[in-house]
Amino acid sequence: MDIKVTLVLTERGRKHTSLGFDRVDILDFGYAQDGTLETVLCIGQYSEGHVPTGSFGIFPIVGADIFDDLFMHYNVEKEGE
């Protein structure tokens, strides 16, 4: 399993995200028949009230959450940060 990119929650996003992850590693993408992005497969550390629990899980982000949450409230983490 290769990690393609790591996304980190922005300060603005911390107040608005419904995903609840400080950072997510993108594992894979899934596309609909018409070529639009449909699913983003991620691995992330679970949190309760934005406090990390120490446990990780693999989960899909689908539909409007991709564009309205993930792409709006997360930034790509650059190497070395």
C-alpha positions, 0 to 999 in steps of 0.5 A: 500500500503506497501513500500518495499524499498526506493532507493536514487540517487547516486552522480554519478547517478545524472549526468547520470540518465534519471529518474529524481528522487532523491529518489523513494519508490518501491511499487511493482514488475511485472514479465514477463511469463519467470520470468524476472523482467519487471516492477517496480511500484514506488512513487516519488517526481517530479523534474525539473532540479533535483529541487523537485517540491513538487508534487508526483506521482505513476509511472512504470519503465519498460524495460531497464530503470530498469537495465540500470538506476534504478539499476545502479544509485540508492542505497538502503536507510538504515533505520535511514538515 
